[in-house]
Amino acid sequence: KFKALEVGTATIQWFFLPKGAHVSKKHAKPKPVLVAGGSVAFAAAGTKTLTIRLTAKGRSLLKRARREKLTAKGTFAPNGGHAVSTTKMLTLTR
């Protein structure tokens, strides 16, 4: 669940970062691999469920890995305002 205090769009993306890659740098080499993502739009302030779906590359990566370190990037972009983003490391284990 995501709670928005104003009109806008919330987005969450999970990335696998090969050595040397950075989520915050557009031209970093090697490139981050998008593993999963989702977004939800708010026409008014409130709480909604934000569903995150695996990408084809994400399914492939997680199929062969028992444990994987990922970086999550969350962004809220209010209509007519400046987007706010944050990143957090997480580990998926199966």
MMTF fields as JSON, N, C-alpha, C and O atoms, coordinates in Angstrom:
{
  "mmtfVersion": "1.0.0",
  "mmtfProducer": "UNKNOWN",
  "numBonds": 375,
  "numAtoms": 376,
  "numGroups": 94,
  "numChains": 1,
  "numModels": 1,
  "chainsPerModel": [1],
  "groupsPerChain": [94],
  "chainIdList": ["A"],
  "bondAtomList": [4, 2, 8, 6, 12, 10, 16, 14, 20, 18, 24, 22, 28, 26, 32, 30, 36, 34, 40, 38, 44, 42, 48, 46, 52, 50, 56, 54, 60, 58, 64, 62, 68, 66, 72, 70, 76, 74, 80, 78, 84, 82, 88, 86, 92, 90, 96, 94, 100, 98, 104, 102, 108, 106, 112, 110, 116, 114, 120, 118, 124, 122, 128, 126, 132, 130, 136, 134, 140, 138, 144, 142, 148, 146, 152, 150, 156, 154, 160, 158, 164, 162, 168, 166, 172, 170, 176, 174, 180, 178, 184, 182, 188, 186, 192, 190, 196, 194, 200, 198, 204, 202, 208, 206, 212, 210, 216, 214, 220, 218, 224, 222, 228, 226, 232, 230, 236, 234, 240, 238, 244, 242, 248, 246, 252, 250, 256, 254, 260, 258, 264, 262, 268, 266, 272, 270, 276, 274, 280, 278, 284, 282, 288, 286, 292, 290, 296, 294, 300, 298, 304, 302, 308, 306, 312, 310, 316, 314, 320, 318, 324, 322, 328, 326, 332, 330, 336, 334, 340, 338, 344, 342, 348, 346, 352, 350, 356, 354, 360, 358, 364, 362, 368, 366, 372, 370],
  "bondOrderList": [1, 1, 1, 1, 1, 1, 1, 1, 1, 1, 1, 1, 1, 1, 1, 1, 1, 1, 1, 1, 1, 1, 1, 1, 1, 1, 1, 1, 1, 1, 1, 1, 1, 1, 1, 1, 1, 1, 1, 1, 1, 1, 1, 1, 1, 1, 1, 1, 1, 1, 1, 1, 1, 1, 1, 1, 1, 1, 1, 1, 1, 1, 1, 1, 1, 1, 1, 1, 1, 1, 1, 1, 1, 1, 1, 1, 1, 1, 1, 1, 1, 1, 1, 1, 1, 1, 1, 1, 1, 1, 1, 1, 1],
  "groupList": [{"groupName": "LYS", "atomNameList": ["N", "CA", "C", "O"], "elementList": ["N", "C", "C", "O"], "formalChargeList": [0, 0, 0, 0], "bondAtomList": [1, 0, 2, 1, 3, 2], "bondOrderList": [1, 1, 2], "singleLetterCode": "K", "chemCompType": "L-PEPTIDE LINKING"}, {"groupName": "PHE", "atomNameList": ["N", "CA", "C", "O"], "elementList": ["N", "C", "C", "O"], "formalChargeList": [0, 0, 0, 0], "bondAtomList": [1, 0, 2, 1, 3, 2], "bondOrderList": [1, 1, 2], "singleLetterCode": "F", "chemCompType": "L-PEPTIDE LINKING"}, {"groupName": "ALA", "atomNameList": ["N", "CA", "C", "O"], "elementList": ["N", "C", "C", "O"], "formalChargeList": [0, 0, 0, 0], "bondAtomList": [1, 0, 2, 1, 3, 2], "bondOrderList": [1, 1, 2], "singleLetterCode": "A", "chemCompType": "L-PEPTIDE LINKING"}, {"groupName": "LEU", "atomNameList": ["N", "CA", "C", "O"], "elementList": ["N", "C", "C", "O"], "formalChargeList": [0, 0, 0, 0], "bondAtomList": [1, 0, 2, 1, 3, 2], "bondOrderList": [1, 1, 2], "singleLetterCode": "L", "chemCompType": "L-PEPTIDE LINKING"}, {"groupName": "GLU", "atomNameList": ["N", "CA", "C", "O"], "elementList": ["N", "C", "C", "O"], "formalChargeList": [0, 0, 0, 0], "bondAtomList": [1, 0, 2, 1, 3, 2], "bondOrderList": [1, 1, 2], "singleLetterCode": "E", "chemCompType": "L-PEPTIDE LINKING"}, {"groupName": "VAL", "atomNameList": ["N", "CA", "C", "O"], "elementList": ["N", "C", "C", "O"], "formalChargeList": [0, 0, 0, 0], "bondAtomList": [1, 0, 2, 1, 3, 2], "bondOrderList": [1, 1, 2], "singleLetterCode": "V", "chemCompType": "L-PEPTIDE LINKING"}, {"groupName": "GLY", "atomNameList": ["N", "CA", "C", "O"], "elementList": ["N", "C", "C", "O"], "formalChargeList": [0, 0, 0, 0], "bondAtomList": [1, 0, 2, 1, 3, 2], "bondOrderList": [1, 1, 2], "singleLetterCode": "G", "chemCompType": "PEPTIDE LINKING"}, {"groupName": "THR", "atomNameList": ["N", "CA", "C", "O"], "elementList": ["N", "C", "C", "O"], "formalChargeList": [0, 0, 0, 0], "bondAtomList": [1, 0, 2, 1, 3, 2], "bondOrderList": [1, 1, 2], "singleLetterCode": "T", "chemCompType": "L-PEPTIDE LINKING"}, {"groupName": "ILE", "atomNameList": ["N", "CA", "C", "O"], "elementList": ["N", "C", "C", "O"], "formalChargeList": [0, 0, 0, 0], "bondAtomList": [1, 0, 2, 1, 3, 2], "bondOrderList": [1, 1, 2], "singleLetterCode": "I", "chemCompType": "L-PEPTIDE LINKING"}, {"groupName": "GLN", "atomNameList": ["N", "CA", "C", "O"], "elementList": ["N", "C", "C", "O"], "formalChargeList": [0, 0, 0, 0], "bondAtomList": [1, 0, 2, 1, 3, 2], "bondOrderList": [1, 1, 2], "singleLetterCode": "Q", "chemCompType": "L-PEPTIDE LINKING"}, {"groupName": "TRP", "atomNameList": ["N", "CA", "C", "O"], "elementList": ["N", "C", "C", "O"], "formalChargeList": [0, 0, 0, 0], "bondAtomList": [1, 0, 2, 1, 3, 2], "bondOrderList": [1, 1, 2], "singleLetterCode": "W", "chemCompType": "L-PEPTIDE LINKING"}, {"groupName": "PRO", "atomNameList": ["N", "CA", "C", "O"], "elementList": ["N", "C", "C", "O"], "formalChargeList": [0, 0, 0, 0], "bondAtomList": [1, 0, 2, 1, 3, 2], "bondOrderList": [1, 1, 2], "singleLetterCode": "P", "chemCompType": "L-PEPTIDE LINKING"}, {"groupName": "HIS", "atomNameList": ["N", "CA", "C", "O"], "elementList": ["N", "C", "C", "O"], "formalChargeList": [0, 0, 0, 0], "bondAtomList": [1, 0, 2, 1, 3, 2], "bondOrderList": [1, 1, 2], "singleLetterCode": "H", "chemCompType": "L-PEPTIDE LINKING"}, {"groupName": "SER", "atomNameList": ["N", "CA", "C", "O"], "elementList": ["N", "C", "C", "O"], "formalChargeList": [0, 0, 0, 0], "bondAtomList": [1, 0, 2, 1, 3, 2], "bondOrderList": [1, 1, 2], "singleLetterCode": "S", "chemCompType": "L-PEPTIDE LINKING"}, {"groupName": "ARG", "atomNameList": ["N", "CA", "C", "O"], "elementList": ["N", "C", "C", "O"], "formalChargeList": [0, 0, 0, 0], "bondAtomList": [1, 0, 2, 1, 3, 2], "bondOrderList": [1, 1, 2], "singleLetterCode": "R", "chemCompType": "L-PEPTIDE LINKING"}, {"groupName": "ASN", "atomNameList": ["N", "CA", "C", "O"], "elementList": ["N", "C", "C", "O"], "formalChargeList": [0, 0, 0, 0], "bondAtomList": [1, 0, 2, 1, 3, 2], "bondOrderList": [1, 1, 2], "singleLetterCode": "N", "chemCompType": "L-PEPTIDE LINKING"}, {"groupName": "MET", "atomNameList": ["N", "CA", "C", "O"], "elementList": ["N", "C", "C", "O"], "formalChargeList": [0, 0, 0, 0], "bondAtomList": [1, 0, 2, 1, 3, 2], "bondOrderList": [1, 1, 2], "singleLetterCode": "M", "chemCompType": "L-PEPTIDE LINKING"}],
  "groupTypeList": [0, 1, 0, 2, 3, 4, 5, 6, 7, 2, 7, 8, 9, 10, 1, 1, 3, 11, 0, 6, 2, 12, 5, 13, 0, 0, 12, 2, 0, 11, 0, 11, 5, 3, 5, 2, 6, 6, 13, 5, 2, 1, 2, 2, 2, 6, 7, 0, 7, 3, 7, 8, 14, 3, 7, 2, 0, 6, 14, 13, 3, 3, 0, 14, 2, 14, 14, 4, 0, 3, 7, 2, 0, 6, 7, 1, 2, 11, 15, 6, 6, 12, 2, 5, 13, 7, 7, 0, 16, 3, 7, 3, 7, 14],
  "groupIdList": [1, 2, 3, 4, 5, 6, 7, 8, 9, 10, 11, 12, 13, 14, 15, 16, 17, 18, 19, 20, 21, 22, 23, 24, 25, 26, 27, 28, 29, 30, 31, 32, 33, 34, 35, 36, 37, 38, 39, 40, 41, 42, 43, 44, 45, 46, 47, 48, 49, 50, 51, 52, 53, 54, 55, 56, 57, 58, 59, 60, 61, 62, 63, 64, 65, 66, 67, 68, 69, 70, 71, 72, 73, 74, 75, 76, 77, 78, 79, 80, 81, 82, 83, 84, 85, 86, 87, 88, 89, 90, 91, 92, 93, 94],
  "secStructList": [7, 3, 3, 3, 1, 1, 1, 3, 3, 3, 3, 3, 3, 3, 3, 3, 7, 7, 6, 6, 7, 7, 1, 1, 7, 6, 6, 7, 1, 1, 7, 7, 3, 3, 3, 3, 3, 3, 3, 3, 3, 3, 1, 1, 1, 3, 3, 3, 7, 7, 7, 7, 3, 3, 7, 2, 2, 2, 2, 2, 2, 2, 2, 2, 7, 1, 3, 3, 3, 3, 3, 3, 3, 3, 3, 3, 3, 3, 6, 6, 1, 7, 7, 3, 3, 3, 3, 3, 3, 3, 3, 3, 3, 7],
  "xCoordList": [0.84, 0.0, 0.883, 1.952, 0.413, 1.12, 0.132, -0.991, 0.541, -0.321, 0.234, 1.361, -0.575, -0.192, -0.932, -2.122, -0.234, -0.837, -1.369, -1.998, -1.106, -1.588, -1.702, -1.305, -2.247, -2.417, -1.038, -0.156, -0.852, 0.423, 0.542, -0.452, 1.764, 2.031, 3.176, 4.225, 2.967, 3.994, 4.537, 3.771, 5.856, 6.51, 7.554, 8.291, 7.61, 8.657, 9.318, 8.642, 10.649, 11.415, 12.472, 13.114, 12.649, 13.703, 14.755, 14.432, 16.014, 17.122, 18.149, 18.389, 18.76, 19.978, 21.099, 21.068, 22.096, 23.194, 24.472, 25.1, 24.866, 26.161, 27.259, 27.041, 28.414, 29.518, 29.79, 29.988, 29.797, 30.071, 28.826, 28.923, 27.666, 26.427, 25.85, 26.071, 25.109, 24.467, 23.073, 22.892, 22.077, 20.7, 20.595, 19.847, 21.335, 21.185, 21.909, 21.658, 22.789, 23.545, 22.964, 22.878, 22.564, 21.936, 22.914, 22.511, 24.195, 25.152, 26.192, 27.31, 25.826, 26.759, 26.946, 26.017, 28.147, 28.42, 29.029, 29.957, 28.591, 27.472, 26.131, 26.06, 25.092, 23.752, 23.051, 23.263, 22.21, 21.373, 20.346, 19.92, 19.954, 18.956, 17.645, 17.591, 16.575, 15.268, 14.707, 14.49, 14.47, 13.986, 12.469, 11.803, 11.926, 10.481, 10.105, 10.949, 8.824, 8.381, 6.878, 6.167, 6.414, 4.989, 4.739, 5.602, 3.545, 3.187, 1.684, 0.917, 1.289, -0.124, -0.328, 0.463, -1.41, -1.733, -2.802, -3.713, -2.671, -3.618, -4.322, -3.678, -5.626, -6.434, -6.77, -7.183, -6.586, -6.799, -5.907, -5.447, -5.671, -4.895, -5.603, -6.832, -4.829, -5.411, -4.426, -3.232, -4.923, -4.109, -4.552, -5.746, -3.575, -3.845, -2.799, -1.717, -3.142, -2.19, -1.344, -1.874, -0.035, 0.89, 1.429, 2.15, 1.084, 1.5, 2.812, 2.947, 3.777, 5.081, 5.113, 4.839, 5.454, 5.5, 6.926, 7.65, 7.315, 8.625, 8.7, 7.721, 9.866, 10.138, 10.639, 10.911, 10.762, 11.314, 12.741, 13.119, 13.54, 14.912, 14.913, 15.771, 13.95, 13.831, 13.497, 14.082, 12.563, 12.215, 13.425, 13.688, 14.163, 15.349, 16.41, 16.979, 16.674, 17.683, 17.299, 18.124, 16.049, 15.622, 15.403, 15.433, 15.185, 14.997, 16.267, 16.193, 17.416, 18.679, 19.389, 20.398, 18.867, 19.512, 18.708, 17.482, 19.4, 18.74, 18.665, 17.794, 19.599, 19.674, 20.23, 21.261, 19.546, 19.995, 19.843, 18.796, 20.894, 20.846, 20.307, 20.783, 19.312, 18.686, 18.654, 18.829, 18.428, 18.235, 16.835, 16.453, 16.07, 14.723, 14.765, 15.376, 14.099, 13.997, 12.522, 11.744, 12.139, 10.765, 10.69, 11.521, 9.689, 9.528, 8.067, 7.168, 7.835, 6.496, 6.603, 7.376, 5.809, 5.8, 4.451, 3.472, 4.38, 3.114, 2.828, 3.75, 1.559, 1.186, 1.624, 1.238, 2.428, 2.867, 3.981, 4.332, 4.549, 5.611, 6.863, 6.943, 7.83, 9.086, 9.001, 8.508, 9.481, 9.477, 10.444, 11.481, 10.095, 10.926, 11.248, 10.349, 12.541, 12.956, 13.788, 14.416, 13.779, 14.628, 15.06, 14.365, 16.186, 16.651, 16.932, 17.255, 16.799, 17.017, 17.513, 17.015, 18.479, 18.994, 18.075, 17.559, 17.873, 17.124, 17.712, 18.401, 17.443, 17.901, 16.709, 15.941, 16.553, 15.507, 16.135, 17.195, 15.481, 15.956, 14.812, 13.679, 15.1, 14.064, 14.606, 13.896],
  "yCoordList": [-1.18, 0.0, 1.241, 1.265, 2.264, 3.536, 4.643, 4.655, 5.559, 6.673, 7.964, 8.362, 8.614, 9.896, 11.011, 10.891, 12.081, 13.225, 14.252, 15.236, 14.013, 14.91, 14.16, 12.999, 14.831, 14.258, 14.015, 14.868, 12.86, 12.558, 11.101, 10.374, 10.654, 9.264, 8.709, 9.34, 7.518, 6.808, 5.681, 4.96, 5.535, 4.492, 3.8, 4.451, 2.467, 1.697, 0.813, 0.155, 0.803, -0.039, -0.782, -0.211, -2.067, -2.87, -3.13, -3.548, -2.883, -3.066, -4.043, -4.097, -4.825, -5.566, -4.685, -4.238, -4.429, -3.55, -4.356, -4.764, -4.592, -5.229, -4.342, -3.147, -4.899, -4.136, -2.903, -3.008, -1.741, -0.482, 0.267, 1.429, -0.368, 0.294, 1.127, 0.828, 2.176, 3.055, 3.397, 3.72, 3.333, 3.684, 5.171, 5.569, 6.005, 7.45, 8.05, 9.207, 7.309, 7.841, 7.31, 6.098, 8.221, 7.822, 7.157, 6.309, 7.521, 7.005, 6.092, 5.968, 5.46, 4.556, 3.297, 2.835, 2.757, 1.483, 0.568, 0.993, -0.628, -1.259, -0.701, 0.003, -1.016, -0.5, -1.315, -2.524, -0.669, -1.413, -2.237, -1.839, -3.375, -4.253, -4.105, -4.389, -3.658, -3.532, -4.928, -5.683, -5.274, -6.589, -6.59, -7.558, -5.506, -5.412, -3.948, -3.105, -3.656, -2.281, -2.162, -3.085, -1.022, -0.738, 0.713, 1.394, 1.182, 2.556, 2.647, 1.789, 3.699, 3.955, 5.471, 6.221, 5.9, 7.324, 7.668, 6.882, 8.852, 9.351, 10.581, 11.596, 10.501, 11.643, 12.535, 13.683, 11.984, 12.711, 12.061, 10.933, 12.762, 12.189, 10.937, 10.869, 9.953, 8.73, 7.58, 7.78, 6.37, 5.158, 4.207, 3.978, 3.651, 2.673, 1.571, 1.747, 0.43, -0.671, -0.461, -0.215, -0.556, -0.448, -1.854, -2.411, -2.421, -3.777, -3.726, -2.969, -4.533, -4.619, -5.928, -6.997, -5.828, -7.014, -7.243, -6.301, -8.525, -8.891, -8.641, -8.836, -8.207, -8.099, -9.463, -10.344, -9.644, -10.898, -11.102, -12.219, -10.034, -10.143, -10.462, -11.201, -9.904, -10.189, -11.644, -12.266, -12.194, -13.617, -14.487, -15.444, -14.161, -14.939, -14.873, -15.896, -13.678, -13.486, -14.226, -14.924, -14.074, -14.677, -16.187, -16.889, -16.679, -18.116, -18.89, -19.988, -18.319, -19.03, -18.625, -19.227, -17.61, -17.126, -17.547, -17.438, -18.025, -18.37, -17.142, -17.036, -16.222, -15.005, -13.906, -14.084, -12.782, -11.704, -10.35, -10.049, -9.54, -8.174, -7.262, -7.279, -6.469, -5.542, -4.147, -3.968, -3.167, -1.789, -1.372, -1.504, -0.871, -0.384, 1.136, 1.809, 1.666, 3.12, 3.476, 2.977, 4.33, 4.797, 6.27, 7.061, 6.639, 8.028, 8.436, 7.675, 9.64, 10.219, 11.526, 12.413, 11.631, 12.831, 13.523, 13.088, 14.594, 15.322, 16.07, 16.525, 16.192, 16.942, 18.397, 19.073, 18.857, 20.249, 20.527, 21.689, 19.502, 19.715, 18.94, 18.32, 18.977, 18.269, 16.869, 16.689, 15.881, 14.491, 14.313, 14.972, 13.424, 13.066, 11.585, 10.769, 11.228, 9.829, 9.389, 10.201, 8.089, 7.491, 6.115, 5.497, 5.635, 4.288, 3.521, 4.096, 2.203, 1.318, -0.024, -0.532, -0.59, -1.921, -2.972, -2.778, -4.094, -5.206, -6.502, -6.516, -7.583, -8.9, -9.824, -9.972, -10.448, -11.459, -12.829, -13.128, -13.647, -14.992, -15.966, -15.7, -17.086, -18.119, -19.439, -20.444],
  "zCoordList": [0.0, 0.0, 0.0, 0.61, -0.694, -0.766, -0.422, -0.927, 0.425, 0.811, 0.219, 0.516, -0.627, -1.223, -0.511, -0.217, -0.24, 0.427, -0.566, -0.178, -1.864, -2.905, -4.229, -4.33, -5.241, -6.575, -7.197, -7.099, -7.833, -8.478, -8.817, -8.809, -9.121, -9.504, -8.669, -8.541, -8.098, -7.34, -8.216, -8.855, -8.242, -9.036, -8.172, -7.431, -8.273, -7.608, -8.651, -9.442, -8.645, -9.555, -8.757, -7.875, -9.074, -8.468, -9.53, -10.642, -9.19, -10.119, -9.571, -8.365, -10.48, -10.189, -10.699, -11.846, -9.85, -10.241, -10.434, -9.457, -11.696, -11.921, -11.338, -11.139, -11.067, -10.49, -11.347, -12.558, -10.711, -11.395, -11.854, -12.249, -11.813, -12.251, -11.113, -9.939, -11.471, -10.501, -10.984, -12.158, -10.099, -10.452, -10.748, -11.641, -10.012, -10.121, -11.323, -11.663, -11.972, -13.109, -14.411, -14.61, -15.301, -16.564, -17.516, -18.312, -17.454, -18.429, -17.783, -18.284, -16.679, -16.001, -16.845, -17.508, -16.809, -17.493, -16.472, -15.785, -16.321, -17.016, -16.546, -15.54, -17.27, -17.004, -15.915, -15.824, -15.08, -14.14, -14.917, -16.001, -14.369, -14.999, -14.234, -13.037, -14.923, -14.284, -14.043, -14.99, -12.778, -12.381, -12.224, -12.592, -11.678, -11.444, -11.296, -10.995, -11.512, -11.352, -11.381, -11.779, -10.957, -10.981, -10.64, -10.085, -10.979, -10.638, -10.419, -10.857, -9.735, -9.476, -9.473, -8.9, -10.127, -10.199, -9.166, -8.905, -8.59, -7.594, -8.15, -8.415, -8.326, -8.753, -7.562, -7.724, -6.36, -5.107, -4.044, -4.221, -2.967, -1.866, -1.358, -1.363, -0.922, -0.393, -0.413, -0.639, -0.174, -0.129, -1.225, -1.418, -1.948, -3.001, -2.942, -2.383, -3.53, -3.653, -4.894, -5.977, -4.74, -5.857, -6.124, -5.297, -7.267, -7.625, -8.392, -9.353, -7.964, -8.623, -9.41, -8.866, -10.713, -11.578, -12.064, -12.386, -12.11, -12.629, -14.125, -14.845, -14.591, -16.014, -16.496, -15.679, -17.806, -18.349, -17.858, -17.504, -17.833, -17.323, -15.832, -15.349, -15.109, -13.681, -13.42, -12.534, -14.179, -14.03, -14.31, -13.582, -15.361, -15.728, -14.633, -14.254, -14.129, -13.085, -11.81, -11.22, -11.385, -10.121, -10.225, -9.214, -11.425, -11.619, -11.257, -10.704, -11.568, -11.336, -10.043, -9.675, -9.354, -8.129, -6.899, -6.886, -5.871, -4.613, -3.703, -2.84, -3.923, -3.112, -4.01, -4.659, -4.042, -4.927, -4.239, -3.666, -4.3, -3.767, -4.858, -5.993, -4.499, -5.433, -4.835, -3.629, -5.688, -5.251, -5.654, -6.817, -4.7, -4.979, -5.074, -4.245, -6.11, -6.272, -6.247, -7.06, -5.325, -5.227, -5.563, -5.117, -6.352, -6.769, -6.638, -6.995, -6.125, -6.162, -6.926, -6.565, -7.995, -8.83, -8.692, -9.299, -7.904, -7.783, -9.086, -9.762, -9.43, -10.632, -10.465, -9.511, -11.403, -11.358, -10.37, -10.163, -9.754, -8.768, -9.123, -10.184, -8.242, -8.441, -7.851, -6.737, -8.595, -8.134, -6.969, -6.9, -6.067, -4.928, -5.054, -5.257, -4.934, -5.078, -3.887, -3.208, -3.651, -2.633, -3.117, -3.922, -2.642, -2.979, -1.701, -0.663, -1.806, -0.65, -1.164, -2.169, -0.488, -0.823, -0.196, 0.905, -0.912, -0.357, -0.874, -1.894, -0.177, -0.598, -0.706, 0.245, -1.863, -2.066, -1.856, -2.407, -1.066, -0.79, -1.012, -0.61, -1.647, -1.797, -1.357, -1.402]
}
